[in-house]
Amino acid sequence: MKKITLLLLFASGLVSAQVVNDLCEDALPISCGDLITGTTIGANNDEAIAPECQGNQAFAPGVWYVYDDTSGEGSLIQLSMCGLSTNYDSTITVYTGGCNGLICLASNDDACNSTISEVFFTSDGNTTFYILVEGFADASGNFEMQMNCIAGMPPPPNDMIANSIDVDEIGFPFTDPNVETAFATSENGSPTGCGFGSLYGVWYNFVAEFDGSASAEIISPAGVSAVLFYTAPNEMATENDLTLASGSSCALSAQSMIPTITGQAYYIFVANSGGATDIVIDMFENLVVNDLCEDALPVSCGDLIIGTTIDANNDEAIAPECQGNQAFAPGVWYVYDDTSGEASLISLSMCDLLVTYDSSISVYTGGCNGLICLSANDDACQSSVSEVFFTSDGNTTFYILVEGFADETGNFEMQMNCIAAMPAPPNDMIVNSIDVDEIAIPFTDPNVETAFATPENGTPNGCGFGSVYGVWYNFVAEADGTASAEIISPAGDSAVVFFTAPNEMATENNLTLAPGSSCELSAQDMISTIAGQAYYIFVANSGGATDIVIDGENILGIGDTVIEGFTFHPNPVNSIIELNSKDSIERLEIFNILGQKVIDMQVNAISLQMDLSELQTGTYIMKVLVNGKTGTYKVVKK
């Protein structure tokens, strides 16, 4: 029967709760199958006795558990908070060696999501393990943790480097299926540049037949995963003969790619502590056939593009600067000839793929002899990996330049996806700008498909649009104050720009960049406003739909204009709204955020119940006419 280890804390009056397993010496015993419930609130940190373990440093309050495995049988052990009740940013660390000399075995921070932890380790059936549950930084809280044990299996045949699988004797790409890496045993030496720590794994080796690149990937990463490439003097190496290969990293990762040199021997170490997985190893020759724009390789929607910029030339002579990308680094070319006749949103993404250098992507139209910048990106996903979005009308040819930041080169994978176009947003053009001060502040425009906006019809003073297409909002400031606008889900190229205008009937050519605003790409902006000044807001977000929120002080030009003796409820309203007045309500009108009249009715009564269930969720303006006077009220439909 499953056992539950429960730590109960009581606090009443002058009696304070005591964390009974605050010290390593007071660790609570646990067993396979336990659901462990506990807290780190009120505990102390353990940095004085607990050494750093795979990045976890025992700075936060922590509590201790002990598993004394006397089964005599090897097993894989899992300690998991995934899917359980944990209310803080947790970490789990496992040690051997005893409280007076703890030795790091395994550790995890945030395996399941951004705050929840899970760790795997193996036992030989004759070891005592000390488990420290703490928090990231100084976080503390309550947790549940499940302990599971899986009976041991024999180590994989290539567990030791002497039995490394010689991949080039088999062929590329090579797949080693269902490898039980969790049951690998400890290594017998330590390479130069990157040791194994407490990682146990399996081995592969090859000699490069050409200059190119090699990749290795764990298909089903679980627990602590690592893929490390090493150089070796030959294919008869020991661990002590190895040196971390150029382009490889000691960082934990489920995949790696390195440049290879003809005739060099390489070893690959693969660890995956949480379970069985396929391991895929491949090698690519450096054949830069698409170095020139004229030799661009054709690509299509759905393609996974694998390439290299190594040995390519730079393209600064023909490729103009494009949204900050300047074609100074060696680059290669691809071409997408869209003859579908259907508009679409196109993404070119290196995110979460194999990329060995600081990449950039630029997209042009116009042909190799007259390239015109359309869209570009450097480092959308992280500090070095790129992703770009652009729209096609279904009848355009696009030239795609993949290069690097500064003069960097390397190998890459890039996914191309196409999404069928949707209609342009209703406020796509400035003439249909949404008049925010006629609605409500703060104002939220939900799920705006900004990626399907179309080109503008003019150019403001101080800040043009380039190839960025967006939507429009406008207002007149009621008094001096501030205004802000924010893209809630930025994707691709995001821009928020404020302009001043002579009135609320402006065109693009009437606009001037507002003081305090900027032409720089950004997901938000804030300016100071002047009473009586008309403002327009241009918002672009090329990578997908987003809510857009506009807020500020003293923006709203029209608030509730109250008629004495008139009331209505509820507000917000789900379905039925009730209106009451001491004098007869003559007429009722309701407008949506675009200023469109959605309800218009003669009432001629002192009370009315009306069903609004057919209206979409959002903010509306209700106007009522009573005794010749008009009252204006904001109504929120839930």
N, C-alpha and C positions, 0 to 999 in steps of 0.2 A: 504494500500500500504506500502511496506517495506520502512522504513526510513533509510537513511545513515547519520551517524554522522561523519563528515570529519573535520580533523584538518589540515589546510593548513599552511605551513611554507614558508616564503620568505626570501631570503638573497641576497642583491644586494648592492654593494658598501659599504657604511658605515652603512647601515640599517641591523640589526641582527634580526633573527627570535626569537619570544617569545613563550614559551610553556605556553599557556593560562590556562591549567589545571595542572600546576606544584604543586599547593597547594591543600590540601584537601578541604579548604574553597572555592576553585574555581572549584570544580569537575563539569564536564559537565554532564547534565542529559541524560540518555539513557532509552530506552523502549524495551519491548518484540518485537523481529523481527528485531532490528537494526543490520546493518553491520557497525561496528565501525572501523574507520581508524585513526591511530594516530602515534605518535613518542615519544620516551623517550629521544631522542638526545637533549641536552641542558637543560634537567630537573635536579633537585637536588634529593638527596636521602631523605628518609622519616623516618630514624631510630629514630629521636627525638620524633616522635608522633605515629608511627605505631609499635605496639608490634609484636614480633615474632609470626608467625601463621603457625602451622603445618610444621615447618622447614624453612619457608621463613622469612628472617630477615630484609628486606627493606634497604639493604646496597647499592643497585644499584640505579641509577636515575629512578624515577617513575612518572607516571601521574595518575590522579584521575577521576573517573566517579561516578555518584550517580544514584541509581534506587529507586525511591520513590513509593512503591507499596501501592496504596490505593484502590485496586480492591475489597478488602473484601473477596477474594476467595483464598484458598490455591493453591500453584503451585510448580512445580519443575522447577528450572531455570538453564540453561546451558550457560556458557560463554566459547566459544571455538575458538582457533586459528588453529585447525586441518584443513589441506587442504587449508589454506589461505596463503596470502603473509606476511610472517614474516621473517626478515633477521637477527635475533639475538637470543640468548638463553634467552627466556622469562619466566616470572612467572606471575601468577594472584592470588591475595589475596582479599578475601571478608570480610568486617567488618560490624558490627552494632554498635550502641551506640553513634555516633556523632564524629566529628573531634577532640573534646577535650577529648574524652574518648572512643577510638576505642576498640571494643571487637572482637577478632578473631572468624570468623564463618567457613570459608573454604578456602583452598589454594591449589595450584598445581604448580609443576615445572616438565615439560617434560612428560605429559600424553600421547602425540601422538607419539613422537619419542625422540631423544636425546636432543632436544632443544625447542620443541613446547608444549604449555600448554593448559589445558582445566580444568574447574572446574564446579561442580554441587552443588546446595544448594536448600533448600526449603524455601518458604515464606508462612506466614499465611495470606497474603493479607493486612496487616496493619503495615508494617515495612519498614524502610528506610535502604538501603544497600550502603556502600561505597566500591568502587572497585579500588584497586591499581594495575596497570599494571607496572611491572618493569622488571629487568633482573637478571639472575644468577650472583653471585659475583658482578662485576661492569659493566656487559654488558649493552649496550643500542642499540637502533635501531628503525626501523619502523615496524608497525604491522597492521594486520587486525584481528578483533575479532567479532564473530557472537554471538548475544544474542537471545536465544530461551526460551519460557515459555510453560510448559505443565500443563494443568489443573490438579488440585489436585485430589487425590483419598483417600478413607478412609485409615487409618493406618492398617497395617497387624494385624491379630487377636492376634499374639504373640508379639506385639509391646512393652508391658510392662512385666517386670519380673514376675509379679503376674500371667500372662497368658502364661508363658513359656511352650513350647511343651515338654511333658515328653517322650523322645525318647525311653527309655527302656520299656515303656508300649506299644510301637508300634512294634519295632524290628529293628535290624541292617542288612544291611545298610538301612538308612532312607533318603528319598529324599523329600524335601519340594519344590513343583514346583512353578515357576513364582512368587516369593515373591517380592512384591513392597516395598523393603527396603527403597527406596528413600522417602517414605511418612511416615516413622516411626517418632515418636515424641521424645522429650528429656526425658532423664532418671531422676529418682527421688532420686538418691544417688550416691555415689562414692566408688568403691571397693578399697581395699588395694593393692598397687603395680602397678596399672594401671587404671587410670580413663578414661573417654570417651571423654573429651574435647568437641568439637562441633559435635562429631559423634552421630548419631541416628541410632538405629538398632533394631534387633529382638532377641528373646531368645529361647534357648533349654536347657534341663537338662536331666541328667541320673545319676544312681548310678552304678559304675563299678561292674560287677559280678565276675571279675577275674583280676589278674595282667596282664597287656597287654598294648595296646596303643589305643588311640582314635584320629580320624582325622575329620576335617570339611573343606569343600571347597566351594567357590563361583564359580559356573560354568561359569558365564558370568560377570566378573568383569568390573565395569564402575565407573568412578569418583573416590572417595576415598573409598577403600575397607579395611575391617579389620575383622579378625577372632581371637577372644580372648577366651581362656579357663580359668575358675576360679574354685577354690575349694570352697565348702560351707559346713556348719555344717549339712544341710539336704536339702530336696527338697522343703522347704517352705521358702526359703531365700529371703531377700531383697538385693538391690545393696550394702548396707553398710555391709552386712555379708560376702561378697565375698573377696577372696584373689587370686591374679594372680597365676595360676597353674604353677608348675615346668615344664619347657619345652615350655611354651607359651611365647609370646613376645608382648610388646606394639607397635612394629613396624607395619606399615601398610602392609597388605599382604592379598592375596585372599585365603590363605589356611594355616592350622596349624595342627600339630600332636604332641601329648604329651604322655608320659607314664602314665598309670593309675594304681591305687592301689585298691585292692578288698575292697568293702564296702564304698569307698569314693564317696560323692556326688559332681557332677561337673555341672557347668553352662557354656553355650557357648553364647557369644555375637557376632552377625554377622551384619556388616554394609556394605552397597554398595550404595553410594549416587547417582550414575549415572543411575540407572534403575533397572528393574525387573530381577531376576535371579533364577535359581534352586540352592538350597543349599543341599549338600550331606554330611551326617554324618555317620561315620562307626566306628567299634571297632574291635580290633584283640586281641586274646589271645596270651600270650607269650608261645609258644610251640616250643622250640628249638630242632627240630628233626634232623636238619642237622648240629649239632655242630661238628661232626667228618667228616673228608674227606671221610671215607668209607660210610657215610650216606648222601653223597651229593645228593641234590634234582635235578632231571633232568630238564633242561630248553631248550627252542627251540626258533628259530627265531620268532620275533614278540611278545614274552611274555612280559607282565608287571609283574615284580617280586616284591612281597611285603614280607618283612621279618623284623627280629629283631636280634640284637646281644646281647640284654639284657639276662643275665643268661648263655651265652655261655662261653667257655673257650678259652684261647689263643692257638695258633698253632705253637709257635716258635720251638717246638721239631721236627716238621716234615716239616714245610714250610720254605725253604731258603729265605734269603733276596732277594727281587726282585725290582730292580730299585729304591731303597730307602725305600721300604715298608718292615718292619721287623717282622710282625706277633706277636708283643708284646701285642696287644689289643685282647679282645674276638672277635671271628670271626665265620662265618657260611659258609657252602660250597654248591656250585652248580656244576653240571657237564653238559657239552654240548658234546654229542657224534655225531660228524659230519660224517655221512655215505653217504652224498649226492653225493660224487664223483665229485663235482663241487667246484672250488676255489671261495672264497668269502672274503669280508671285513666285520668284525664283530665289532659292537659297543655295549658296556655296559655302559649305561648313567644314572646318577641320576640327571642330569641338569633339573631344572624347575619342579622337582617332590618333593614329601614330604619326607624329610630327617631331622631327629631331632638331629643329632650329626655330628661331624667332621669325615667323612667316608674315607675309602680307598678301592681300588679294585686291586687285583692281579690275574693274569691268569697264570696257569702252564700247562705243558704237562708232560708226563712220568709216571703217576700213583701215587697213594697215598704213596707208599713205596719208591718212587724215584722222587719227584717233581722237575721239571726243569722250571726255570723262563722263561716266554715268554714276558709278558708285565704287567705294573702296573701303577697306578696313584693315587695321593693324591691331591685333590683340583684343578681339571681342570677348573671347571666352575666358581667358586668363592672362597672364603677363606676357605670353608669347604666341598664342594660337588665334587664328583669324576666322571670321565668318562674315559674309556679306549678303545682303538682300537687295533685289531690284525687281521691277515689274516689266513685263513684256506685253506688247500689243498683239503678239501672235504673228507679226510680219517683220521682224527685225533680226539682224545678225549681231551677235555680241562677241567681243574679243576679250578673253580673260587672261590676265597676267598674274602668275604666281611667282612671287619673289621673296625677298627677306628684308628685315629691318637693317638699316645701315648697309653692310656688305655681307651679311650672313647668308649661308647656303646650307642645304640639307635635304633630307628625304621627307615626303609627306603623303598623307592620304586626305582626300577631300570628297565629301558627299554632295551630290547635286540633286536637289528636290524641286519639284514644281507643284504649285497649288493653284487650282482653277480660280480665276478672278471672281470677285464679287462686285456689285455695283459701287460706284464711288459714293462716299459719305454725302449726306444731304447738304452739309456745309463745306463741300469740297472747294467751291469757288467763293471768292470774296463777296460777290453779290448776294450769296445765300448765307453769309456769316450769321452765327447765332448771337442775338442781342442779349447778353448775359444779364444786364441790369434790368431787363424787363421780366426776369424770371425769379431768381433767388441767388443769394450768396451765403454760404459756399455753394457753388454749382458743380455738379458732376455730370459729364456726358459719358454714358456707359458704353463699353465695348465698341469703341470707334475703330472701324477698319481703315486706319490711316494708310496702310500699305497700298490701298487701291485708290488713293487720291491721284488726281491728274495734274499736269503742268499748269503753272500760274500764267496769267495773261499780261503781266507787267513786272517792273522791277522797282522796289522802293529805293529811297535814298539811304545810303549808309550800310545796306545789307541786302544782297540779292539772295536768290533761292538756290542757284546752281541746279543740280540734279535732284534736289530734295523736294518732294511733293507733300502737301499737308492740307490741313483744315483750318477754318477761321472762326474766331469769336470777336465780339466787340462790346464796348461799354463806354459810357461817359461817367467820369468820376463825379460823385455828388459833392465831395469835399476833398481837401488835401488828405492823403493817406498812403496806403500801399496796395499793391496788387501782386498776386502770385499765380503761377500756373504750373502744373506738374503732370507728367506722364507716369501713371502708376505702374505700368508693366513695360518698361523700355525694352526695345528689341531692334536690332539693326542700327540704322542711323536715326538718332532722336534729336529733335530740335524744338526749343520753345523760345520764340522771339516776340518781343513787344514792339509795336510801332505807334507813333502818334499820327493823327489824321485830322483834317480840317472839320470833319463831321462824321456821322455814322452812315453816310452814303458814298464812301470813298472807293476808289479803285487802287490797285497795287501801286500805280505810278504817283498817287497822292500821298503815299506813306513815307515816314522818316523813322529810322531806328530810334527808339525811345531812349532817353538818358538812363543809364543803369542797365540796359539790356545789352545783349551780346550776340554776335553772329556765330559764336562757337557752338558746336554740337553739344547738347546738354538735355537732360530729361526734366529740368525744372528751371524756372527763372523768377525773380522778384524785382519789382521796380517801385519807386516812389511816384505817386500820382498827384496831379494838380486839379483842383476843383474846376469843373466845366470842360476839361480837356477830353476829347474823344480818343480812344485807344483801340487798336486791333491787336489780336494775338494770333500768331501763326504757329501751328503745332504739327510736327512731322514725326512719324515713327515707322520706319520702312519695314520692320521685321514682323509686324503682327498687330492684332487688335489690342486696344488698351482703354481703360477708363482714363478720362482727362478731368482733373479737378482744378477749378479756378476759385480763388478766395482773395480776401483782402479787407482793408478797412476803408469805409466811406466810398465804396464802389456803387452800392445799390441806389439807383436813381428813383426807383419806384418801390416803396414798401407797401404794407397793408394800409389802404385808405379806408378808414373805419366809418361806417354809418351807424349812428346812435340807434340802439334798439334792435339791431340786426345781429344774430348769432348763428353759428353753424357748428356741427360736431358729427362724428369724431374727426380728428386731424392729427396724424395720418389716418387714412380711411382704406379699408379692404374692399367694401362693396357699397353699403348703404350710407349716404350722407344726408343729414337732416338740417334744413334751413328754417329759421324762425325769425319773424320780424313783427314789431308792434304796428307797423304800417305795411300796406300791401307791397309784395315783391312783384314788380312789373315784368322784369326780364332777367334772364340768366344766360351768361356766356362763359365757356371754359376754353382756354387756349393751351396748347402744348409748348415745349421748349423752343420749337421752331417758329412760334407765333401763329401756328395754324389753328383755326377755330374747330374744335372737336364737338362741342355742344352749343346749341343756340335755341332757346325756347322761351315762349311767353309763359309767365307763371300766373300773375294776377291773383295772388293768394298770400296770406300771411304766413303760411308754412308749406313745406315741401319735403318729401322723402324721395331721393333719387338714387338709382342703382348705377354705380360707377365701375362695376366689376369688369366690364368690357374694355376699360382703359388700360393701357400698358403701365407698368410700374414707372414712377418718375414724379417730377414736380410740374404742377400746372398752375395757371393763373385763372382765378374765378372772378368774374365781374358781375355785380348785381346792380340793378337799377331800382331804387326805392324813392318814390316821391320826386322823381326827376334828378336824383343824385346818384352818382356811380360810386360804388365801393369796390376796391380791388383787394383780393386776398390770395395768399399762396396756399395751395392744397397739395399735399403729398399723397400719392396713390401707392399703397404697398403691394 
